[in-house]
Amino acid sequence: MDGVLTVAAGFGTGLSLIVAIGAQNAFVLRQGIRREAVPLVVAICAASDAVLIALGVAGVGAVVRAQPTAVKVVGFVGGAFLIGYGILAARRLFRPAAMIVEGATAGSRRRAALTCLTMTWLNPHVYLDTVLLLGSVAATHGTLRWEFALGAVLASLCWFAALGFGARLLTGFFARPASWRVLDGLVAATMVTIGAMLLTGA
């Protein structure tokens, strides 16, 4: 029974950290609406979180805290990337087009995978939430820390699957060019803001 409760605690804690407007979630949402490489993007996000959570529970968080220079480098590179992506989204504001739902090509899948990996692994906030915060909370559960980690991993998987595959419910709304203008405006603002915060922190 204690194990089940610990898994539930991990699920709740993980969900509370993941469900927030951020670069990664904005990207997954856009891919889901476009129905472009959604299974691949969801898999990358969930698998990346699983690896990072496991590292945090294993005690890597303490090592990361001891290397502030490495964290700053990641913050600088990640911030620059997010600002660049935000600028691209802003450019789309002036060229809105109705959504065309079609199968993703090999090129688009490769591009989506690389963008998703970059947004995940070059974002210090991801390390803060998974490796440091979840790792620290998991440590308070002692021998049940891996059950806590399992709950957090399940939360990540459920959230990204719901966000990516559930986004298609908005297809009708995004059939209008103006709707894409709103989404790209939000994406641009989110990316540039987070990128600027990362650069300032670095």
N, C-alpha and C positions, 0 to 999 in steps of 0.2 A: 504493500500500500504506500509506503514511504517513497518507493521508486516512482510510482505513478504520479504522486503529488509533485515530486521533484521534476519529472518530465513536464508536467503542466506548468510549473513555475518557470522552467526554461522557455516553454512555448510563449507564455505571456510576456516575459521579459524581452525575449527576442523580437516578438511582434511589436512591442512598444518602441523599440529602437529602429526597426526597419520601416514601419509605416510612417513615413515623413516625406515631405516634398524635397527631393534631392536630385542630383544629376543622374544617378543610376535609375531611379524610379521613373523620371521623366523620359529617359531613353527607352526603357522597357514599354512604357505606355505608348509612345509613338510607334514603336515597332509593332505593338499589338494592334493598334488602329490600322496600320498599313498591312497587317497580316504578313509581315516580312520576316522570315527566319525566326519566328516566335519560339518554337521548341528549342532551337539552338541558344537563343539569348536567355531564355528561362533556365536552361541547363547550366549555362556558364555562370549566371548570377548565383544560383542555388549551390552549385558545386564550389564556387569560390568562397562563399560564406561558410560552407561546411569545413573547408580547409582552414580558413582563418579562425573560426570558432574552436576547432580542434587544437590549433596552435596556441590560442589563448588559454585553453583549459590545461594544456600540457606545460604551461609556464613560460611561454615565449614572450608574453607581455612584459615580464620583468627585464628581459634582454632588450626589447624594443625601447623601453623607457631609459635604458642605459646608453642608447645611441641617438641622442637628440640631433646630431648632424645628419644622419641618414633620414630621419623623419623630415627635416627641413628640405633636403634635396627632393624627396618625394613630393612634398608640398609645393615646391616651386614648379616642378615639371607638371604635376597634376593641375595646378592652378592655371598655368599657361595653356594646357590642352583644353580645359573647360572653357576658358575665355574664347579660344579659337572656335570651339564648337558652338558657343553661344553666338558668336558673330555670324557664323554660317546660318544659324537658325534665324537671326535677325534679317539676314539678306532675303530669306524666303518670305518675309513679311511683305516685301514689295513684288513678289512673284507668286501670289497664292494660286493654287490650282485645286480643282476637285480631286478627291482621292480616287485613285484607280487601284482596285483590289486585284492583284494578280500574284502568281507564284513567284517566289524569290529566285533569282538566278544564282549561279555559283558565285559570281562576282559580288552580288549584294549580300549573300550569306557570309562570304569572307570578310567583307567590309564591316558588316554588323558584328561579327565575332571579334574583330580587332578593336572596334570602337568600344564594345562592351568590356573586353578585357582591360583596355586602357582606363576606362572610367572606374572600373572596380579596383584595380591594383595600383593605380596612381592617385588614389583619393585617400589622404590621411584620415578622413572621417570614418572610412570603412574600418581602418585599423583601430581607431578609437572605440568604435561601437563593438566590434567583434573580438579582437585580440585583447584589448585592455579592459573595457567595461564588462563584457560577458565573461571574460576569463577571470576577472576579479570576483564577480558575483558567484560564478561556478565554484571558486575556491572555498567559499563560505559553506558549501554543501558537503565538504569533506569527501568521504568515500563515494558519495552519490553525485560527484561533480560531472561524471560522464553521462549520467541520466539527464542532468540539467542541460548539458551540451546537446543531447539528442533532441530535447524539446525545442531548443533554440534553432537547431538545423531544420526541424520539421516546420517551424514557424516561417523560416526563410523560404522553404520550398513552397508552402501553401500561399504565401504572399505573392511571390513572383509568378506563380502559375495563375493565380487569380487575376493579377494585374495584366499579364501578357495575354492570356486567353480570354479574359473577360472584357478586354478593351474592344473586342469586335462588336459588342452590344452598342457601341457608340458610332457604328458605321453610318447609319442614317444621318446623324448630326454632322459628321465630318464629310458628307457628300457635297457640302457647300464650301466654296473657297474661303468665305469669311470665317468659317469655323477653324480652318487650318491656320488662318492668320492669328486667331486668338491663341491656339495651342502653341504655335511657333513663338508668339510673343512671350508666353509664360515660360517656355523652354529656354528662350534666349535670356530672359531676366534671371531665371534660376541658375543657369550655367555661369553667366557673367558674375553674378553675386557671389556664388560659392567659389568660383575661380579667384575673384578678387580677395576674398577672405583667406584663401589658402596662400596666395602670394604675400598678403600682409603678414600672415602668421609665420611664413618662411623667412 
